[in-house]
């Protein structure tokens, strides 16, 4: 039996395990990897390739980096004599695909999404699961539809959220689970099931506005969840004694080198590591003594 041909769309680290799983499985033949353009990263603004591009080039897979996939992909496929794939697989690509692109594959457009749909449809499901203290989360493999993350479900796998889970640790777990779930699902006959029409929640792209917290209005649990959800970006910003700082690490119990921050509802957040603009991160207790 010939392997399934695949065009893979993905950008960050979360997408890498899925791409590797497809490349390592003889049931699939990845003919093209589509990722976002190289971007300047860090204070020095060094032009950096997306992680997915690095893996694709290591395996000799052609890479296409359009600014607009919807406008540029059809012409690219024609000019490079690339046939329509069996599957168009999208994992954290970061762009909305219009219907002509979704209609491209012979079998189905497939998405690996880091939540238990229909909870947390949108761009930041892992961060929102941490921010809102979800007890469970997971991965959904779905057939894509033009409506955001609303396509029928092909498979799901849930896991328990640990009490001190961060978005970084959760993203690593879910990316690994999602990679295996993806290849296992596509090697079986697809059995799409419509999503429930209730309990739908939406999460948009994160912005710096999400990072701002006010301890006079938010309790310690709410701020602590944001700290665990929003590092390393956009990080949590808080004004303390007239100084705006990033809270990089916090706890709900006293910890070494921490200092207590009074919060709403008579709660206390213990700051462990913080950073002022233009300065290095430091132990919060040392920073407090310094001011």
Beta strands, then each sheet from edge to edge (+ up, - down):
strand 1: 4-10
strand 2: 28-34
strand 3: 39-41
strand 4: 46-48
strand 5: 63-64
strand 6: 87-91
strand 7: 108-113
strand 8: 121-122
strand 9: 136-143
strand 10: 153-160
strand 11: 202-203
strand 12: 236-240
strand 13: 243-251
strand 14: 259-263
strand 15: 267-276
strand 16: 282-283
sheet 1: 5+ 2+ 1+ 6+ 7+ 9- 10+
sheet 2: 3+ 4-
sheet 3: 8+ 11+
sheet 4: 12+ 13- 15+ 14-
sheet 5: 12+ 13- 15+ 16-
end
